[in-house]
Amino acid sequence: MVHLASVPNDKAANAPLVKGMENLKLDPNSNEDEVTASVYGSRFAAECLPMHEMPEKEMPKEIAYRMIKDELSLDGNPMLNLASFVTTYMEEEVEKLMAEALPKNFIDYEEYPQTADIQNRCVSMIARMFNAPTHDEEENAMGTSTVGSSEAIMLGTLAMKKRWQNKRKAAGKDYSKPNIVMNSAVQVCWEKAARYFEVEERYVFCTEDRYVIDPAEAVDLVDENTIGICAIIGTTYTGEYEDVKAINDLLVEKDIDCPIHVDAASGGFVAPFVVPNLPWDFRLEKVISINVSGHKYGLVYPGVGWVVWRSPEYLPKELVFNINYLGADQASFTLNFSKGASQVIGQYYQMIRLGKHGYRSIMLNLTRTSDYLAGALENLGFLIMSKKGGEGLPLVAFRLNPKDKHHFDEFAVAHHLRERGWVVPAYTMAPHSEKLKLMRVVVREDFSRARCDTLIADIKLAMESLKEMDKSSVAHHTKHVNKHHTSSGKAKANNEHYKGEKHSLQGKTGKTHAVC
């Protein structure tokens, strides 16, 4: 998700970091030479890096590299970021392939036909992994790569809306009030898709003990204006798989003409290998489209996603543009045009390098590690909110036991772990779930058993430290962290102009969105 940046005015841009520094006079006879034996002997090491306006003169490449590298060293360690599903490890061989593909513009099919063909191979492999019907000679599944699941979801929503509108127009009925049914625990990209494409959101709200969609309630919300139901294979909060089959069966039983789009952003590369007999994909007749993130458990660096439709029937022609680009005719359905080819090549490498057996081995290992972590946290007194034994994603969602009456909450535990370098986020659950707070650890490929043991030891240490602090000290520490929640105080993600919005679930209910 790209943050909305605010361009500072001249007063803010020129304000000193510490008041009074504007009056400080440094040695006017300092050496102005740019080339020295050391990066830190150059004048650039004694100056602020440009922040708001492009400088007039050049900077030597070695110095530019080192200065930026030093800045980035203040970021967290991606391997300790247990908030994110995004891949943080790939083999050196695929990194070389991806680096070599950096100059390639993926959209230029005529110039890079092999890259285009590799995308088509990936689409075919993923569609078959999702059990797309390939036996009918008259039909064929359709699919495309995307920048990530957010774009894939946008495309899926557009296709459902346009197909619904076409049917309404053909029947001479009003087509101005489309709606979509989904769980209130959806990732924010679903809210965006509905808002941007003017589709009413109809939510099945979570409860104190149910964090997934209720199939009966979802089907009851469907009416003649419903473009589709979103079901999630791997919710971002607890990693649970929603019961797609139950939704499908109810729609069939009641003879309701409503499609299902499955958001398998996180679970699409897990469920087929850990629970292959779980029916959630194109084996169900009402499932017409599926998205998945290649940069999550597809094991590719960000960003790449995929969306597949059961057949061309569910991807209206008027959304597809035939483009003659640099001499080549191509069919295009995308929100982006130019993009790098590296991630698509990385996805192909992973699928042919690992094969089904390799993916299965990795996902089963991650499941074992997440079960081990869940068991340890239970013994430390936490309540586990996620599923074990492969019934959900390889993650652990947990919270403090209210019976223990702690004078601190999950956010305080998360803050203490951050001091040890871990990013283990705390969240406020989806609305109507009694304002539950939870923490979540995503078990990724590079999260080994040894690293897991280190995390467990640090969680135990954080709990002991918080128990030794009195209530007022905890409150003071929490207030301080919330006020200065960035390491340097420079990164202000929220634009002041847009604070206090009331149109989103977060604005209306205080829900915090789980990191993807």
N, C-alpha and C positions, 0 to 999 in steps of 0.2 A: 504494500500500500504506500503510495507516495504522499508525503506530508505537504500540506499547503504552506508555502513559505511567505513571510511578510517582508517586503523590501523596506529596510529602515530609512527614515528621512535623514537629512544631513546632520541634524543635531545629534540624533541617536548614533549615527555611524561614526561621528567624530568624538563622542564622549569618551573620556579616559576610563580605563578599567577600575582605577582607584581614584577617588576625588583628590585633586591637588597635583596629580601627576602631570597635568598639562603645563605646570610651571617649572618642571624639572629640566635643567639644561645639562645635556651630556657633552663630552669632549668634542669641540667643534673641529679639532684637528685629527679626528680618527681616520684611519686608513680607508680610502675609498676603493682600493683595488678589489676587483671581483674574483680574480684568479689567484688562489693561494694554494699552499701545500695541503691545506685542511679545509673541509666544508665549514668547520666551526671557527676558522680564522678569517672567513670572508665577512664582508659587511652585512650580508643577509642574515647571519646568525645573531646579529645585534639589533635587527629590525623586526617590526611586526610583519607577519605575512599579509599580503593583500587580502582584504575581506569583502569590500563593498564595490570597489572599482578596479578595473583592469589596469595594471601598472603600465607606465609609458615604455619602459625598457625591458630587454630580455633578462633572463636569469640562466646561468649555466645549468645544463641538464642534471649534473650530479647533485647540485645544490637543491634544485627543485624536487628531485626524487627524495633526497634525505629529509628535507623540511616537511614534505607531505607525509613521509613514512613516520617521522616523529610525531606528527599530529595524530595519525591514525593509531599510534601505539596506546593512546588514551582510551580507545574503544575497548569493549570487553573481549574476552577470548571466546570465539564462536563455539568451541567445543564445550565450554562451560555454560553456554546459553541453553538451558533446558526448557525454555519457554517455547522455542520454535521447532516446528516440524521440518524446517528447511535443511537440506543436505549440507553437511559441513566436512565431508570426506569423499574424495574420489581418488582413484589410482593415478599414478604419474603418467601412464600411457595415455589415458583418456584426457588428462589435462593438456598434454602435448597436442592431441588432435584438436581439442577445443581452441587452444591458443592459435594453432595454424589456420583455423577457420574464422578468426576474428575479423579479417577484412571482407568476408563474404556477406553480401546483402541477401538475406534468405529469399526475398520476394523476387529476385532476378532469376527466374526459372530457366531462361534461355542461356544465360551465362554459366549457371551452376546446375546443370540438369541432374547430376548424380546426387547432389544435396537434396534436390526436390524429390528424387526417387527414394532417398533414405527416409524422408518424412512419410511418404506413402507406405513404405514398409512398416514403419512404426505404427501408423494408423491401423494397418491390417493386423498386426500382432496384438495391439491393444483391444481392437474390436473382437477378435477371437478370444482373447482372455476374458472378455465380458460376455462371451457366449452369444455374439451377434448371429442372427440366422444367416448362414452361408450356403444352405442346401437348396434354396429356391433360385432357380436359374433366371427368374424374372425380376428378382430383387437384389439389392446389394446395399450394405451399410455404408454410410458416409461419415467422414471425419476430417478433422484438421488440427494442426498444432496451434497453440496460442501462447501468449506471454506467460500465462499462469491460469489457475482456476477462476480467478475473477473475470478475466476476459471470456473464458469458456462459459461461465454462468451467464454473462451478458448475452452471448450468442444463443445459448439455450433458451433464455427467457424471450429474446426477440423472435426466435423460431416458433415458440409456443403461442406467443401473442399474435403473430401474423397468421398462423394457421387457424387460430380461433376466429380472428376477424374475417378471414376468407369464408369460413363456414357460415358465419352470421350474415355476411353480405349476400351469399348465395341463397340463404333462406329468407332474405328480406327483413332481417331483424336488426335491432339496435346493436351497435358494436362499440359504443363509447365508454363502457364501464367495465373493463376487464379486471379480474382479481386473481390472486395466486395464494394458495394455502401452504403454510410452512410452520415449522417449529419456532417458537420465540427464541430459541438458543442458536439460531442460524448465525453464520458469520456475517459481518457487516456488508459484504459484497452483495448479498441477497437484498438487503434494504436498499442499497444503491441501485441495483437493477430495477427494482420495483419503482423507486422514485424517479430515476432518470427516464424510464420508458413508460411512465404514467400508468402503472398497474397498482391497484389497491392491494395492500398487504392484509391477509387474514391469518391471524396467528392461533396456533394451538399452544396454549401456555403451559409451561412446566409447572410442576407442583413440588411440594417439599420432598417427596420421595420418587418423583418421576422426572427425568431430565431429557427424555426423548419424546417424539411426537406420539400422541394417542391415535391409533388408526381410525377408530370409530368416530372420534371427535373431528378428525381431519376430513373424513368423507362427509360428515354432517354439514361441514362448512361449504361444501361444493354446491354451486348453483349453475344456472345456464351461462353465467358470465365468468366462470372459472377457467382460466387458460391452462392450469395444471396444478399438480401437487409436487412440492419439493420434499424428497426424503433424503436423509443424510446417512451415509455409510462412514461413520467415524465423526461424531460431534466434536467440536473443538474444546468443549469444557471437560467432558468425561470420557470421550473416545468411544462411546457406545454406538452400536449399529442399530439404526431404526428398523422397525419391522415392515420392510417394503412389501413382503409377500402378503401380510395381513391387509395392507391398504389395497393392493392389487386385487385380492380375493373379494373384498367388500365392494369394490367398484364393479367387478364382474357379476357378483351376486345381485347387486341392485341395478344392473344394466345401465350404469352411468358412463357416459362418454366423456371421460376426463383422463388425460395422459399423466404419467409420472416422469419427472426428471429426477435422476439420482445424482446427488452431490457426493461423489466418491473422491473428493479432493485428497483426503488423507487415507482413506481405506481402500482405494481402488487397486493399489499394488500390495495390499496386505491380505484382505479377505480371500482372494482367489488362491492364496498359497497356504494360509493358516486354517481357514474354514471353507474348503472348496465346495462343500455340499450345501452351503447356505444360499438359498435362492433370493437374490436381490437385484440381479442384472437383467439382461435381455431374455433370460429364461421366462420371465414374467411378461405376459402379453401387453400390459399397460405401460411398461417401461419403454419410453420412446427415445430417450437421450440420457447420456451419462457423461459427466466431466471428471477428470482426474488430474492431479498435479504431479508432473514428472519430477519436480524439484523437491518433493517430500519423500515418501517412501518409494518413489520411482528412482531415487538415489542419484539425482542429477543436481548440480549446482543451479541456483535460481538464474533466470526464470523460464520455465517451460511448463505448459499445460496441454491438455488434450480434451477434445469433445467429440463424441461419436453419436450419430443418429442411427436408429434401427433401419431406416430406409429413406429414400428421397421424399417419400410422402410427408415426412415430418420436418422437412427443410424446404419451405416454400421457395419456388424459383425466383420470385421477385426480390429475395434477399441476397441472391448470388449474382455477382457481377462478372461477366466475361470481359477480361481486360487484355488488350494487346499491348504488352509491355516489352520494349526493346526487341520486338519482332516475334514474340511468343504469345499465343493465345492461352489464357489460363482462367479457370473459375476461381473466384475469390469470395470468401465469406469471413470477414475479419474486422475488428475495430482498429487494428493497426495496419500499417503498410510495411515500411522498411523495418527490418529487425535483423539481429545477428543470427547466423546459422549454427553457432557453437553448441547451444543447448540441445538442439535436435540431434546433432551428431553425437553428443554425449549420451542422449537417451538410447540411440541405436547401439552404441558401444556397450552400454550396461546390459541391454537385453540379449545381445548375442554373446557377450562375455560371460554373463552369469547363467543365462538360460533359466528355465523353470526351477531346476534343482537348486541353482545358486540363490535365487530369490527366496525359495522356500526355506533354505538353510538359514539365511540371514533373518528372515521374519520370525522363524521359530526361536532363534537365539534371542532376539529382542523380546519376544513374548516371555521366555524363561527369565530374562533379566528383570522385566517389569513385574513379574510375579514375585521374584525374590525381594525386590524393593518394597512392594506392597506388604509382604509378610513382615519385613523389618519395621516398617512404619506402624503397622498394627501393634507390634510388640512395644513400640514407643508410645502407644496410647492414641494414635490418630484413627479417625474413621475413614475407611476407604470408600470412595464414591464411584470408582471405575470398575469395570469388569475384569475378571482374571481368566486365565486358561485359554486365551485367544478369542474370547467372546466379544472383544472390542479391540481397539488399537493398542499397540504396545506403549501405553502411558499409564501413569498413576496419578489419579486425582484424589486428593485427601483433604481433610479438615480437622481442626481441633475438636475433641469431644466436649460438648457443652456441659456435660455432667462434671467435668473436672474444674469448671468455674475458673478458668485462667484469667488473670488480669491483663492479658495481651491477646491479640488476635492473629490471624494468618498473615496479615500485612506486616506485622512486627517481625514474625519469623522470617518472612521473605527479605526484609531489610537487613536482618542479621546475616543471612546467608550471602547477601550481596557484598557484604564487607569481606567475605572469604573468596569473592570472585564468582560465585554461583549466581546465575539468573534463574531463580525458581519463582515464577510469578504467583501473585495472589489475585483473585478475582471476586467480584460480586456476581452471583449467578443470575441467570435469566429471570425476567419479571415473573411474579406469581409463585416464586419458589422460596418464599419466606425470607428474602434477603440473605440467603445462605452465602457464606464466604468459603472459598476453597483455594487450594494450591494445586499446581499441576507440574509433573515432571514428564517430559516427552523423552522416551527411550529411542535414540537414533542409532544408526549403524556403528558409530565410533564411541558409543557409551558402553565401555567394557565393564565386566564384573568388578575389576579392581577400582575403576573410577566410581562405580556405584557404591562400593564400600567406603570410599573417601567421602562421598556425599552423605551417606548415612551417619558417619562420625561427625560431620559438620552440622547436620540437623540436630543430632543429640546435643552437641555443644551449644548450639543456638538456644535450644529449649532450656538447658541448664542456666545459661546466662540470663535469659529473660525471667526465669523463676526467681533468680537472685535479686533482680531489680524490683523496686517498689512501683506501685501503679503510677505515681506521678512522674517518675523517671522514664517509664515506658512511654507515657503520653507525651512528655517533652521531646524524647528522642524521635517519636513518630512524627510529631509536628515539624521538627527540624528537617527530617528526611523529605517529608512531603513538600516543604517549601523550597528545598534545594535538591530536587530529585535527579538532577543531572550532575555528572561528575565535575563539570567546569562552570556550570551556570550559564553557558553560552547557548546551548541548544534548547530553544523554546519551540516545542512542536506545535503548540496551539496558538493560532493567530487571535489576538485579543478581539478583533472585530467580529469573530464568529463564535465567541463564547456565549453560553447560555441558550443554545438552540434547543427547540422543543419538538422538532419533527422526527427525531430518531428514537429508537428504543432506549438508548442511553440517555438522551435528553428528557424523555418522558418518565423513565423508571429508575435511572441510576445504574442500569446494567453496565458492566464493563466487558468489553469484547475480548475474548480469548485470542492470544497471539497465534497466528498461523505460521 
